[in-house]
Amino acid sequence: MQHLTVDPTRVFFLTFFVLLLCAWAGTLLERRFALRGRESQQDLGVVLGATLTLLGLIIGFSFAMAINRYDMRKNYEEAESNAIGTEYLRVELLPEAEVTRIKTLLREYVRQRILFYETRDPQQLQEIDSRTASLQTQLWDAVRIHAALSPTPIVALVLSGMNDVINSQGYTQAAWWNRIPLQAWVLMGLIAVLCNLMLGYLTGKLKSRTVLVVLPLVLAIAFSLVADIDTPRRGFIHIVPQNLVALEATLR
């Protein structure tokens, strides 16, 4: 189920057709197992209303979870930009022979971090991750050597700043891996299926079946919106690395 949430467009069409099929199956159940008495139909209507309320609450909670993770990714992008910009200034405290080299590595590092946010190709993402890890190693080694040779408070400040740069990337990666749990998607899907079965059952005697399309369509839109916000690299809603882009322009 989790891999289906990668593409919000796929989530929309899959959810819509599955729920529409469930609603149609509900009408078939009504023909074979029709409830007798108006009170029985009213009781089923109450159950349907309560189930829809529960489904709405779960979708609302899932939407809130997706929004929180989206905000987290934005905040970490800003924090990462600030950490790199601060370290770019701190390296000027080192000997001039190494300043130019470290600044060049930091500018390339910023470029790789921007590509991390903009790329949608998994193979290209692996190359970016590999290049980022290599740059982190080079940057850390360049500062670590000075810290070993001259363990002064100034060098310790530069070393601490480089540690913040590397840590901020780790926090960003963790935020991009943090997704809505699979169990939440399964629970929403099961409740949505039951709602549409009951809706089809209650509307089985109606001549017009247009009402059966409304609920699957609304739920498909809601599901795809949650999946879009929760999926950083697919869909239409993305994190724009505006802080890193502005930093890159400043460093140039």
Secondary structure, DSSP 8 states (H G I E B T S, - for coil): -GGGGG-HHHHHHHHHHHHHHHHHHHHHHHHHS---SHHHHHHHHHHHHHHHHHHHHHHHHHHHHHHHHHHHHHHHHHHHHHHHHHHHHHGGGS-HHHHHHHHHHHHHHHHHHHHHHH---HHHHHHHHHHHHHHHHHHHHHHHHHHHH---HHHHHHHHHHHHHHHHHHHHHHHHH----HHHHHHHHHHHHHHHHHHHHHTTT-S--THHHHHHHHHHHHHHHHHHHH-TTSSS-----HHHHHHHHHH-
